[in-house]
Amino acid sequence: MTAVVTLTPAPVLDRTYLVDSFAEGKVNRAYEVHEYMSGKGLNVARTLHLARVPVAGILPIGKDDEHLLFRTPYPHILRIVPIAGRVRVNTTVVDRGGRTTNINQTAIPMSSSDWARVCELAREQVDETNADWLVVSGVHPRIAETGEYVDLSDLFGAVRARGTRVALDTSGPPLEHWVSSGLVNLIKPNADELANLVGRNLHTIQDALEAGRELNALGIEIALVSLGVDGALAITADEAHWGRAVASEVVNTTGAGDATLAGFLAHSVRDDVPAEPGRPAALALPAALGYACSWGALAVSLPTTLLPSFDAAPEPTVTAPEPDRALREPTHLVG
């Protein structure tokens, strides 16, 4: 079974308020509140653990907030690096109609010495678990001394040299930088992020395919593209597959992308094709994409990012892409 190490560069305390309706600028009453440690990489790790995939989740946690880990599901899968400061806080408001409002705190800067310890622990865990994947997921903090985004070059180079694939799920300047670095195997952009990477809006499945292939040409082995109501695409230089799954209802879209990535990673490696030394095993794209879509659809039907089980996961459909099909959710370029 494939093992995975996740790294969440900027973990977060998630507070989710469930309301009957949300009125901007007014007093709103919540009928239910959830609070737990979160972050995209941590969400991926929890979902993989639920699926019985061996996983270790790397978290740099502010020393003033280590007590929060005692209220975190599956704390035994976590590998903690205590750092200076406090953890950031994200607030989500979800109304009964499924509309989600997010207020996310900016990633808190980290010292260069703390970041070096985070990367060292990630390397150690990849070696210890013989991981097939290192997943770096979520926003990237800046280094306090320089103001630059954290550097992942040495970490990515070291794990790829041993045959471990690197998956990246982030946005903005860090995504733009690493997509052309030659050090990342998989990225998971949504439609807007993909449009911004190629500098044009996407109107059809064909547009998304062409954009994904541009990323393949930059060295990205797999572009796993979330298309919202239009499902998802798994695109490589030689293959392309289109997956869909219908959620029973849409309750909260936060965390759906993390469940999608977890589903793909959990079922991506073919057991019947052994890896050569220093070379990853072959990928089973259609099966992996099916699980990705199924788990993502399950996630949007739940009020929080915590999946209790996969029993209610909808059946996916995976086919060849339909190039002329129009995307039902238009993309928006930043700036």
C-alpha positions as CSV (number, residue, x, y, z in Angstrom):
1,M,0.0,0.0,0.0
2,T,1.2,3.5,-0.9
3,A,2.4,5.6,2.1
4,V,2.0,9.4,2.1
5,V,3.7,12.2,4.1
6,T,1.8,15.5,4.1
7,L,3.2,18.9,5.0
8,T,1.0,21.8,6.0
9,P,3.2,24.9,6.0
10,A,0.7,27.1,7.7
11,P,-1.8,25.1,9.9
12,V,-4.9,26.8,11.1
13,L,-7.6,26.7,13.8
14,D,-10.8,26.3,11.9
15,R,-14.1,27.7,13.3
16,T,-17.2,26.8,11.4
17,Y,-20.5,28.4,12.2
18,L,-23.7,26.8,10.9
19,V,-26.6,29.3,10.4
20,D,-30.1,29.2,9.0
21,S,-29.3,32.2,6.8
22,F,-26.5,34.8,6.6
23,A,-27.1,38.6,6.4
24,E,-24.0,40.6,5.6
25,G,-23.5,43.5,8.1
26,K,-26.1,42.1,10.5
27,V,-26.1,40.0,13.7
28,N,-26.3,36.3,12.8
29,R,-27.1,33.4,15.1
30,A,-25.4,30.1,14.8
31,Y,-27.3,26.9,15.7
32,E,-24.1,24.9,15.7
33,V,-20.3,25.6,16.0
34,H,-17.3,23.4,15.2
35,E,-13.7,24.1,16.1
36,Y,-10.6,22.0,15.3
37,M,-7.1,22.1,14.0
38,S,-7.0,22.1,10.2
39,G,-5.1,23.1,7.1
40,K,-5.2,21.5,3.7
41,G,-2.4,19.0,4.3
42,L,-3.9,18.0,7.6
43,N,-7.3,17.5,5.9
44,V,-5.6,15.2,3.3
45,A,-3.8,13.3,6.1
46,R,-7.0,12.6,8.1
47,T,-8.8,11.4,5.0
48,L,-6.0,9.1,4.0
49,H,-5.9,7.7,7.6
50,L,-9.7,7.1,7.5
51,A,-9.0,5.1,4.3
52,R,-6.3,3.1,6.2
53,V,-3.5,4.5,4.1
54,P,-0.2,4.8,6.1
55,V,0.3,8.6,6.6
56,A,2.2,11.1,8.6
57,G,1.2,14.7,8.8
58,I,3.9,17.3,9.4
59,L,2.6,20.4,11.3
60,P,4.6,23.5,12.5
61,I,2.5,24.6,15.5
62,G,3.0,27.8,17.5
63,K,4.2,26.9,21.0
64,D,1.4,28.9,22.6
65,D,-1.2,26.6,20.9
66,E,0.1,23.1,21.3
67,H,-2.8,22.4,23.6
68,L,-5.1,22.5,20.6
69,L,-3.7,19.2,19.4
70,F,-5.4,17.4,22.2
71,R,-8.8,18.3,20.6
72,T,-7.6,17.2,17.1
73,P,-8.9,13.9,15.5
74,Y,-6.3,11.2,14.9
75,P,-3.4,13.1,16.8
76,H,-1.2,10.0,16.5
77,I,-0.7,10.6,12.8
78,L,0.8,14.0,13.4
79,R,4.5,14.9,13.5
80,I,4.8,18.3,15.3
81,V,7.5,21.0,15.0
82,P,7.0,23.5,17.8
83,I,7.7,27.0,16.5
84,A,7.4,30.6,17.9
85,G,4.0,32.3,18.0
86,R,0.4,31.4,17.6
87,V,-1.6,29.5,15.0
88,R,-3.7,31.4,12.6
89,V,-7.5,31.3,12.6
90,N,-9.9,30.7,9.7
91,T,-13.7,31.4,10.1
92,T,-16.3,29.7,7.9
93,V,-20.0,30.5,7.9
94,V,-22.3,28.0,6.2
95,D,-26.0,28.6,5.7
96,R,-28.7,26.0,5.1
97,G,-28.7,26.8,1.4
98,G,-25.1,25.6,1.1
99,R,-23.6,29.1,0.7
100,T,-20.2,29.3,2.3
101,T,-18.5,32.5,3.5
102,N,-14.8,32.2,4.5
103,I,-12.6,34.7,6.4
104,N,-9.0,33.3,6.3
105,Q,-6.2,34.7,8.2
106,T,-2.9,35.4,6.3
107,A,-0.1,32.9,7.0
108,I,2.1,34.0,9.9
109,P,5.8,34.5,9.0
110,M,8.2,31.8,10.2
111,S,11.9,32.1,11.1
112,S,14.4,30.4,8.8
113,S,15.6,28.1,11.5
114,D,12.1,26.9,12.3
115,W,11.5,26.3,8.6
116,A,14.7,24.3,8.3
117,R,13.5,22.1,11.1
118,V,10.1,21.6,9.4
119,C,11.9,20.5,6.1
120,E,14.2,18.2,8.0
121,L,11.4,16.4,9.7
122,A,9.6,16.0,6.4
123,R,12.7,14.4,4.9
124,E,13.0,12.0,7.9
125,Q,9.4,11.0,7.6
126,V,9.6,10.3,3.9
127,D,12.6,8.0,4.6
128,E,11.0,6.4,7.6
129,T,7.7,5.5,5.9
130,N,9.2,4.8,2.5
131,A,6.6,7.2,1.2
132,D,5.4,7.2,-2.4
133,W,4.1,10.7,-2.1
134,L,5.1,13.9,-0.3
135,V,2.1,16.3,-0.3
136,V,2.7,20.0,0.4
137,S,-0.7,21.5,0.7
138,G,-2.1,24.9,1.7
139,V,-0.8,28.5,1.8
140,H,2.9,29.1,2.1
141,P,4.2,31.4,4.9
142,R,7.0,33.9,4.4
143,I,10.4,33.8,6.1
144,A,10.5,36.4,8.9
145,E,14.0,37.5,8.2
146,T,13.7,38.0,4.4
147,G,10.0,38.4,3.6
148,E,10.4,35.7,0.9
149,Y,8.1,32.7,0.6
150,V,9.5,29.5,2.2
151,D,11.9,27.6,0.0
152,L,11.1,24.0,-0.8
153,S,13.9,23.3,-3.4
154,D,16.1,21.2,-1.2
155,L,13.2,19.2,0.3
156,F,11.7,18.5,-3.1
157,G,15.0,17.6,-4.7
158,A,15.9,15.2,-1.8
159,V,12.7,13.2,-1.9
160,R,12.5,13.0,-5.7
161,A,16.0,11.6,-5.7
162,R,14.8,8.7,-3.7
163,G,11.8,8.0,-6.0
164,T,9.1,9.8,-4.0
165,R,6.6,11.9,-6.0
166,V,5.8,15.4,-5.0
167,A,2.2,16.7,-5.0
168,L,1.5,20.4,-4.5
169,D,-1.8,22.1,-3.7
170,T,-1.5,25.8,-3.2
171,S,-2.3,29.0,-5.1
172,G,-0.9,32.5,-6.0
173,P,2.8,33.2,-6.5
174,P,4.0,29.9,-4.9
175,L,2.0,27.9,-7.3
176,E,3.2,29.9,-10.3
177,H,6.8,29.5,-9.1
178,W,6.8,25.7,-8.4
179,V,4.7,24.7,-11.5
180,S,7.7,25.5,-13.7
181,S,10.4,24.4,-11.3
182,G,10.8,20.8,-12.6
183,L,10.5,19.6,-9.0
184,V,6.8,18.9,-8.7
185,N,5.0,15.8,-10.1
186,L,1.3,16.7,-9.4
187,I,-0.6,19.9,-8.9
188,K,-4.3,20.2,-8.1
189,P,-5.5,23.6,-9.3
190,N,-9.2,24.5,-9.6
191,A,-10.4,26.0,-12.8
192,D,-9.6,29.6,-11.8
193,E,-6.1,28.7,-10.7
194,L,-5.5,26.8,-13.9
195,A,-6.8,29.8,-15.9
196,N,-4.4,32.1,-14.1
197,L,-1.5,29.8,-14.7
198,V,-1.9,29.9,-18.5
199,G,-3.1,33.5,-18.6
200,R,-6.5,33.0,-20.2
201,N,-10.1,32.2,-19.2
202,L,-11.4,28.6,-19.8
203,H,-14.7,28.1,-21.5
204,T,-14.8,24.4,-22.4
205,I,-13.4,21.1,-21.4
206,Q,-11.0,21.4,-24.4
207,D,-9.7,24.7,-23.0
208,A,-9.0,23.0,-19.7
209,L,-7.3,20.1,-21.5
210,E,-5.1,22.4,-23.5
211,A,-4.1,24.3,-20.3
212,G,-3.3,21.1,-18.5
213,R,-1.1,20.0,-21.3
214,E,0.8,23.3,-21.1
215,L,1.6,22.4,-17.5
216,N,2.7,18.9,-18.6
217,A,5.1,20.6,-21.0
218,L,6.6,22.5,-18.1
219,G,7.4,19.3,-16.3
220,I,4.2,18.6,-14.3
221,E,3.5,14.8,-14.6
222,I,-0.2,15.0,-13.6
223,A,-2.5,18.0,-13.6
224,L,-5.5,17.1,-11.4
225,V,-8.0,19.9,-12.2
226,S,-11.1,20.5,-10.1
227,L,-13.9,21.9,-12.3
228,G,-16.6,22.3,-9.6
229,V,-20.0,21.1,-10.9
230,D,-18.2,19.9,-14.1
231,G,-16.2,17.3,-12.2
232,A,-12.5,16.9,-12.5
233,L,-9.8,16.1,-15.1
234,A,-6.6,14.0,-14.7
235,I,-4.2,15.1,-17.4
236,T,-0.8,13.8,-18.3
237,A,1.3,14.1,-21.5
238,D,-0.2,10.8,-22.7
239,E,-3.6,10.4,-21.0
240,A,-6.6,12.5,-20.1
241,H,-9.7,11.3,-18.2
242,W,-12.8,13.1,-17.0
243,G,-14.5,12.2,-13.8
244,R,-17.8,13.2,-12.2
245,A,-19.8,12.3,-9.0
246,V,-23.0,13.8,-7.8
247,A,-23.3,14.9,-4.2
248,S,-26.5,14.1,-2.3
249,E,-26.6,17.8,-1.3
250,V,-24.2,20.7,-1.1
251,V,-23.7,21.7,2.5
252,N,-20.1,23.1,2.7
253,T,-17.6,23.3,-0.1
254,T,-14.6,23.9,2.2
255,G,-12.3,20.9,2.2
256,A,-13.7,19.3,-0.9
257,G,-10.5,19.8,-2.8
258,D,-8.5,18.1,0.0
259,A,-10.8,15.1,-0.1
260,T,-10.4,15.0,-3.9
261,L,-6.6,15.0,-3.6
262,A,-6.7,12.3,-0.9
263,G,-8.9,10.1,-3.0
264,F,-6.5,10.4,-6.0
265,L,-3.4,9.7,-3.9
266,A,-4.9,6.8,-2.1
267,H,-5.6,4.9,-5.3
268,S,-3.0,6.2,-7.7
269,V,-0.3,3.5,-7.6
270,R,-0.8,0.2,-9.4
271,D,0.2,-2.7,-7.2
272,D,1.0,-4.9,-10.2
273,V,3.7,-2.6,-11.6
274,P,6.6,-2.6,-9.1
275,A,8.7,0.5,-9.0
276,E,12.3,0.4,-10.2
277,P,14.9,1.7,-7.7
278,G,14.7,5.5,-7.7
279,R,11.7,5.5,-10.1
280,P,8.0,5.8,-9.1
281,A,5.5,3.0,-9.9
282,A,3.1,3.3,-12.8
283,L,-0.1,5.3,-12.1
284,A,-3.7,4.0,-12.6
285,L,-5.3,7.4,-13.6
286,P,-8.9,6.3,-14.2
287,A,-9.4,4.5,-10.9
288,A,-7.6,7.2,-9.0
289,L,-9.7,10.0,-10.6
290,G,-12.9,8.1,-9.8
291,Y,-12.1,7.9,-6.1
292,A,-11.0,11.6,-6.2
293,C,-14.4,12.7,-7.6
294,S,-16.4,10.4,-5.2
295,W,-14.6,11.6,-2.1
296,G,-14.8,15.2,-3.2
297,A,-18.6,14.9,-3.7
298,L,-18.9,13.3,-0.3
299,A,-17.0,16.1,1.3
300,V,-19.4,18.9,0.0
301,S,-22.4,17.1,1.5
302,L,-20.9,17.4,5.1
303,P,-20.9,20.5,7.4
304,T,-17.1,20.3,8.2
305,T,-13.9,19.0,6.5
306,L,-13.9,15.9,8.7
307,L,-15.2,12.8,6.9
308,P,-16.7,10.3,9.3
309,S,-16.7,7.4,6.8
310,F,-16.9,6.7,3.1
311,D,-20.2,4.8,3.3
312,A,-22.2,7.6,1.7
313,A,-19.7,8.4,-1.0
314,P,-21.5,8.6,-4.4
315,E,-20.6,6.4,-7.3
316,P,-18.3,8.1,-9.8
317,T,-18.2,8.1,-13.6
318,V,-14.9,8.3,-15.5
319,T,-14.9,8.7,-19.2
320,A,-12.9,10.3,-22.0
321,P,-13.3,14.1,-21.9
322,E,-15.9,15.7,-24.1
323,P,-13.9,18.6,-25.6
324,D,-16.8,20.7,-26.8
325,R,-18.7,20.7,-23.6
326,A,-19.0,24.2,-22.1
327,L,-17.9,24.7,-18.5
328,R,-20.9,25.7,-16.4
329,E,-18.8,27.8,-14.0
330,P,-16.9,30.5,-15.8
331,T,-13.3,31.2,-14.8
332,H,-12.0,34.5,-13.5
333,L,-8.5,35.8,-14.1
334,V,-6.8,37.6,-11.1
335,G,-5.9,41.1,-12.0
